[in-house]
Each structure stands twice: as C-alpha cells, then as structure tokens.
Amino acid sequence: MKKNLFLLIMLFFAVFAWAEDDDDDDDDDDRPAQEGQSQPGGKRPGIRNRTFEISLANVSVGASNDFLTAKDFFQETLVINIDDLLNGFRLNLGAAIKPLSLNFNWKDRWGFGLDFAHIGIFGNLSLSGSMVSLETAEDDRFGAGMAVFVDVLGVPVFFHTRDDLKVKIRPAAFFPLLYTEPGITYNFDGSRLSVDYDMRVYTPISLEGILGGGALTDVLTMDTVWQILNNNLGFDLSLALEYPLYHWLDIGADIVNLPIPFAAPRLNHYTQLRDSLYVDSSKIDLADIIPTKEGEEIKIPDDAYHLPGSFQPEYGYDSGGKALYRPFKMLFYANYRPFDSAILTLMPSLGFSISRLYASIGSIEGGVSARLDLGNIFIATLGMNYTDRKWKHSLDLVLNFRAIELDVGVSLQSPGFLKSFQASGLGVNVGVKLGW
C-alpha cells in the first residue's frame, strides 16, 4: 500500500513536470522571478528552477563555545586563561537532519512539498559567571537545556497573490523525543552560598529500564512507536511573507515554529535530578575551625553546610503532561540589489527568538549576508549573523545543474563575538537535490 502511494505521488509530480516543460516556450516572457528571489524585468537568465525536486541527506551540524579556541587545542601544552572563565562559560550544540523532502514548483507561481522525518537537535550548557567569581547574586539561573524534535510530516506551500505578495506556509506534525530546561540556581548574599538544582528530562517513554541496564530494543517496539504518535504528537506553523517594494528591493518577514493553541505536544515520563549544595559562613565560628592543639578535630556545625548525596535519578509520570514548544523565531529582512540585478544581493535582517532551552528565554537575532548568483548555476552566500544565541560567520556554496544540485557550507561560530573569529566553534552543512 505504501509503495503504491509513493508511486502515485511520483507519477503526479512527473505529469506536471512534463506539462511545465511543454509550455516553456510560450510562457518565457511572462515567467515570474525565480522562487525565493526577485528579478527586475521579469525574465531571469540562467538555469530554471526545478519543477519536481527530491532533497536527500540534507544535514547540518555545529558546536561552539566562548572559552577555548582551536589554537588552544593545537599546541603542545594546553593553556587556559582563568580570567575568561570568570565571565562564565557557554556551549552550544545543534544539528538538523533532513533525510527526504519532495517539492513541486509550478513555474515559480505556486508550489508545495512534503518533508519526511526531519530531525532538529538543540543543546546548550551555561555556567554562571557570578558563581565562578563568587559574586553576590539572587536566583542566577543556568545549567543545561536540550531538545530533540522529530517532524512526522511537514507540508510547505507557497503562492503569489495578485499584487505580487509572496506567501509561504508550512504546517508540521511533530513530536519531542527528549526535552530538558536549565534548572540550576545560584544564590549568594555575602554569607550564605547555595547552588540548587532541579532538572527534569522529559521523554515519550520511561528511561528507568534503559538507564537500569535494559536493552533499548526491549523498550522501543513498534507498539511503543504507535503509542508515541498517538499520545505525543503536536502541531505548529511556520509563515513567511515577501513583497517586491521596488525592482531593486524586497522586504519580508519569517515566522518559524509558531505554536498553535491547544495543539502542543505533551510528554508524561520524566527522569529527575534534584538536590542542593550550600555553605553558610554566618553559622561558622572561626574559633571552632582553627585547631588549638595538634590533632584536634575541626568542628563545623551540621546546619552550616550541605553536600549533595548520590546522584540517583527519580523516575516519574506526569498525568497532565508537560506542554512543549519548539524554539520560536520572528525575523524581518530585506533583499537589496545594488546593481538592480540578481547577480549581487545584500540581505540584512533583524528579529528575535524565544526558547525555554536557555536560561534567558528571549534573544535578539539579526545580521547581514551577501549573495553572488551567477545564472542560478553557481551561488555563493557570505554571512555574518547572530542566530540561535551565537555569532556565525558562514560561507555557503551551491552548484546547480538543474538535474542535480550540490549544497555545501562551513561556518565559524561562537556565543562570544571576539571568540567567533578565533575558531572556537565550527559548523558544516551538506545537501543533495535531484529533479527537473
């Protein structure tokens, strides 16, 4: 049944692709600008966009920090600057794995696609600078945040209105595979220092059997998969608008992962770690801790300090479930063509993001990129942007021969601006697209 459905989808796309090529000669003068790009004068030179496209193995990964650089690792003796650590420590990890997407584009006027099993991985670790430098602070929150979201199906759609406004919509059905928020708090009032942690790792199934030494295959069965799809599925929406204000300027807005009311996925199973560490100097008498005789035992009151016991996780089930949302982003941008041509485009952007995976849930985002487009055959994009809580200096290359397209990219990145130029983080992305 699944095989027959796939063949029908392929046949549907192939028929429309043949029809589009058959009408090419008659429609060239009225053909709109290339999908995603505006072109003055209507007709765009170079290779046409594909009518039917299969995107395979599109993968991007990245890791960065604001403490150690590549130079620190590639020397005989590792030298650590403690002064840098006194400001705190931030580590970012991320990956996007998109094994399969199908797209149909009718002469760049409208189109739709199907995204299967796209996986987004988000992770970060932060260490409080106040705690490292023992500064006074109240409820200084830090710790680790991580999430893995899996798109069961995404359906991107685009179309142009009569006044040339371009609209993109992508509803998606997804479920969270793992989710945890930063849950460590530092307090110091000059005498009492405490570090309290309360972290819950939410999962669609209990980790008790797995962490207790059980085999993953014994827990993750086909019945479990169907239960996850039935109980933990959620929905959100991405939306984009773009308008050609002038021949040489487009303005637009992207909204990514907009939550749909009452449609958030929920996870019930959790693994919890909680305890505290504190030292209260006001309850310690110096006369008690300075021995007056050799071999005399140091006396510290029991209520003057507490050290965590064994890190034994607790396993629980939340009947109401925790509603989870993917990181949300809203970005405003412009496509400025200084030579009134698509050969060179400058793309400034500014917006914000909201994510509970970080100690500070809100962040400003933005930057500028420059794109060189040679006939839609060779495209190079150079960018300097602050996105996903890190500075990212990127170079992306596209080689497009219509039947096949190769996408590769590399970036230097770091949560710290100066460190981002010193190779304290690296990102790479690759992808292949086929079609006609």
Residue pairs with C-beta under 8 A, 6 or more apart in sequence:
9 102
9 114
13 51
13 52
13 102
13 104
14 52
16 51
16 52
16 104
16 106
17 51
17 52
17 435
17 436
20 51
20 106
20 107
21 51
21 436
24 48
27 107
28 43
29 42
29 43
30 42
31 42
31 43
31 44
31 107
31 108
32 42
32 107
32 108
32 109
32 160
33 39
33 42
33 44
33 108
33 244
33 342
34 44
34 49
34 108
34 342
34 376
35 49
35 105
35 108
35 111
35 158
37 44
37 335
37 342
37 345
37 373
38 244
38 247
38 250
38 335
38 337
38 342
39 341
39 342
40 247
40 248
40 337
40 340
40 341
40 342
41 247
44 342
44 376
45 375
46 373
46 374
46 375
46 376
46 377
47 375
47 376
47 377
47 400
47 401
47 402
48 376
48 402
49 105
49 108
49 376
50 103
50 105
50 402
50 433
50 435
50 436
51 104
51 105
51 106
51 107
51 435
51 436
52 102
52 103
52 104
52 105
52 435
52 436
53 101
53 102
53 103
53 104
53 105
53 433
53 434
53 435
54 100
54 101
54 102
54 103
54 433
54 434
54 435
55 98
55 100
55 101
55 102
55 103
55 431
55 432
55 433
56 99
56 100
56 431
56 432
56 433
56 434
57 98
57 99
57 430
57 431
57 432
58 96
58 97
58 98
58 99
58 101
58 407
58 429
58 430
58 431
58 432
59 95
59 96
59 97
59 98
59 429
59 430
59 431
60 95
60 96
60 409
60 427
60 428
60 429
60 430
61 94
61 95
61 427
61 428
61 429
62 92
62 93
62 94
62 95
62 411
62 413
62 425
62 426
62 427
62 428
63 91
63 92
63 93
63 94
63 425
63 426
63 427
64 91
64 92
64 390
64 413
64 414
64 415
64 420
64 424
64 425
64 426
64 427
65 89
65 90
65 91
65 92
65 414
65 415
65 419
65 424
65 425
66 84
66 89
66 90
66 414
66 415
66 416
66 419
66 424
67 84
67 85
67 89
67 90
67 419
67 424
68 80
68 424
69 419
69 422
69 423
69 424
70 422
70 423
70 424
71 422
71 423
72 78
72 79
72 80
85 132
86 129
86 132
86 133
87 129
88 126
88 127
88 128
88 129
88 130
88 132
88 142
89 125
89 126
89 127
89 132
90 124
90 125
90 126
90 127
90 389
90 415
90 416
91 124
91 125
91 126
92 123
92 124
92 388
92 389
92 390
92 413
92 415
92 425
93 121
93 122
93 123
93 124
94 121
94 122
94 123
94 388
94 427
95 119
95 120
95 121
96 118
96 119
96 120
96 121
97 118
97 119
97 121
98 115
98 118
98 119
98 431
99 116
99 117
99 118
100 115
100 116
100 117
101 113
101 114
101 115
101 116
101 118
102 113
102 114
103 111
103 112
103 113
103 156
103 435
104 111
104 112
104 113
105 111
109 159
109 160
110 157
110 158
110 159
110 160
111 157
111 158
111 159
112 155
112 156
112 157
112 158
113 154
113 155
113 156
113 157
114 153
114 154
114 155
115 151
115 153
115 154
115 155
115 156
115 170
115 172
116 151
116 153
117 150
117 151
117 152
118 150
118 151
118 154
119 148
119 149
119 150
119 151
120 147
120 148
120 149
120 150
120 151
120 326
121 147
121 148
122 145
122 146
122 147
122 148
122 149
122 327
122 355
122 357
122 388
123 144
123 145
123 146
123 147
123 357
124 144
124 145
124 146
124 357
124 358
124 389
125 143
125 144
126 142
126 143
126 144
126 182
126 358
126 359
127 142
128 137
128 140
128 142
128 184
128 186
129 135
130 136
130 137
130 140
130 186
130 188
131 137
131 140
131 142
131 186
131 188
131 195
134 188
134 193
135 188
136 188
136 189
136 190
137 186
137 187
137 188
138 187
138 189
139 185
139 187
140 185
140 186
140 187
141 182
141 184
141 185
141 186
141 359
142 182
142 184
142 186
142 359
143 181
143 182
143 183
143 184
143 197
143 199
143 359
144 180
144 182
144 199
145 180
145 181
145 182
145 355
145 356
145 357
145 358
145 359
146 178
146 179
146 180
146 357
147 176
147 178
147 179
147 180
147 324
147 326
147 357
148 176
148 177
148 178
148 179
149 174
149 175
149 176
149 177
149 326
150 174
150 175
150 176
150 177
151 172
151 173
151 174
152 173
152 174
152 175
152 229
152 233
153 172
153 173
154 170
154 171
154 172
154 173
154 174
155 170
155 171
155 172
156 168
156 169
156 170
157 168
157 169
157 170
158 166
158 167
158 168
158 169
159 166
159 167
160 166
160 167
161 167
164 243
164 244
165 241
165 242
165 243
166 240
166 241
166 242
166 243
166 252
167 239
167 240
167 241
168 238
168 239
168 240
168 241
168 242
169 237
169 238
169 239
169 240
170 237
170 238
170 239
171 235
171 236
171 237
172 235
172 236
172 237
172 238
173 233
173 234
173 235
174 233
174 234
174 235
174 236
174 265
174 326
175 204
175 228
175 229
175 232
175 233
175 234
175 265
176 202
176 204
176 232
176 234
176 265
176 267
176 324
177 203
177 204
178 201
178 202
178 203
179 201
179 202
179 203
179 267
179 322
179 324
180 199
180 200
180 201
180 202
181 199
181 200
181 356
181 357
182 199
182 357
182 358
182 359
183 197
183 198
183 199
183 200
184 195
184 196
184 197
184 199
185 195
185 196
185 197
186 194
186 195
187 193
187 194
187 196
188 194
191 280
191 281
191 282
192 278
192 279
192 280
192 281
192 282
193 278
193 279
193 280
193 281
194 276
194 277
194 278
194 279
195 276
195 277
195 278
196 275
196 276
196 277
197 273
197 274
197 275
197 276
198 272
198 273
198 274
199 272
199 273
199 274
200 270
200 271
200 272
200 322
201 207
201 270
201 271
201 272
202 267
202 268
202 269
202 270
202 322
202 324
203 267
203 269
203 270
203 271
204 227
204 228
204 231
204 232
204 267
204 269
205 219
205 220
205 224
205 228
205 269
206 219
206 269
206 315
206 317
207 269
207 271
207 313
207 315
208 271
208 315
209 218
209 219
210 216
210 219
211 271
211 313
231 266
231 268
232 265
232 266
232 267
233 265
234 263
234 264
234 265
234 266
234 324
235 260
235 263
236 257
236 258
236 259
236 260
236 263
236 264
236 325
236 326
237 257
237 258
237 260
238 254
238 255
238 256
238 257
238 258
239 254
239 255
239 258
240 252
240 253
240 254
240 255
241 252
241 253
242 250
242 251
242 252
242 335
243 250
243 251
243 252
244 250
245 251
247 337
247 340
248 336
248 337
248 338
248 340
249 334
249 335
249 336
249 337
250 334
250 335
251 332
251 333
251 334
251 335
252 332
252 333
252 334
252 335
253 330
253 331
253 332
253 333
254 329
254 330
254 331
254 333
254 351
255 329
255 330
256 327
256 328
256 329
256 330
256 331
257 325
257 326
257 327
257 328
257 329
258 328
259 325
259 328
264 323
264 324
264 325
265 323
265 324
266 320
266 321
266 322
266 323
266 324
267 318
267 321
267 322
267 324
268 317
268 318
268 319
268 321
268 322
269 315
269 316
269 317
269 318
270 315
270 316
270 317
270 318
270 322
271 313
271 314
271 315
272 313
272 314
272 315
272 316
273 311
273 313
273 314
274 314
275 308
275 309
275 311
276 306
276 308
277 306
277 307
277 308
278 305
278 306
279 304
279 305
280 303
280 304
280 305
281 304
283 301
283 303
283 304
284 300
284 301
284 304
288 298
288 299
288 300
288 301
289 298
289 299
289 300
291 297
291 298
325 356
327 353
327 354
327 355
327 357
327 388
328 353
328 354
328 355
329 351
329 352
329 353
329 354
329 365
330 351
330 352
330 353
331 349
331 350
331 351
331 365
331 366
332 349
332 350
332 351
333 347
333 348
333 349
333 350
334 347
334 348
334 349
335 345
335 346
335 347
336 345
336 346
336 347
336 348
337 344
337 345
337 346
338 344
338 346
342 373
343 372
343 373
343 374
344 370
344 371
344 372
344 373
345 370
345 371
345 373
346 368
346 369
346 370
347 368
347 369
347 370
347 371
347 383
348 366
348 367
348 368
349 365
349 366
349 367
349 368
349 369
349 385
350 364
350 365
350 366
351 364
351 365
351 366
352 362
352 363
352 364
352 365
353 362
353 363
353 365
353 387
353 388
354 361
354 362
354 363
355 361
355 363
358 389
363 389
364 386
365 385
365 386
365 387
365 388
366 385
366 386
367 383
367 384
367 385
367 386
367 387
367 392
368 383
368 384
368 385
369 381
369 382
369 383
369 384
369 385
369 394
370 381
370 382
370 383
371 379
371 380
371 381
372 378
372 379
372 380
372 381
373 379
376 400
377 399
377 400
377 401
378 397
378 398
378 399
378 400
379 397
379 398
379 400
380 395
380 396
380 397
380 398
381 394
381 395
381 396
382 394
382 395
383 392
383 393
383 394
383 395
383 396
384 391
384 392
384 393
384 394
385 391
385 392
385 394
386 392
389 415
390 413
390 414
390 415
390 420
390 425
391 413
391 414
391 415
391 416
391 417
391 420
392 411
392 412
392 413
392 420
392 427
393 411
393 412
393 413
393 420
393 421
394 409
394 410
394 411
394 427
395 409
395 410
395 411
396 407
396 408
396 409
396 429
397 407
397 408
397 409
398 405
398 406
398 407
399 405
399 406
402 435
402 436
403 434
403 435
403 436
404 432
404 433
404 434
405 432
405 433
405 434
406 431
406 432
407 429
407 430
407 431
407 432
407 433
408 428
408 429
408 430
408 431
409 427
409 428
409 429
409 430
410 426
410 427
410 428
410 429
411 426
411 427
411 428
412 420
412 421
412 423
412 425
412 426
413 420
413 425
413 426
413 427
414 420
414 422
414 424
414 425
416 424
419 425
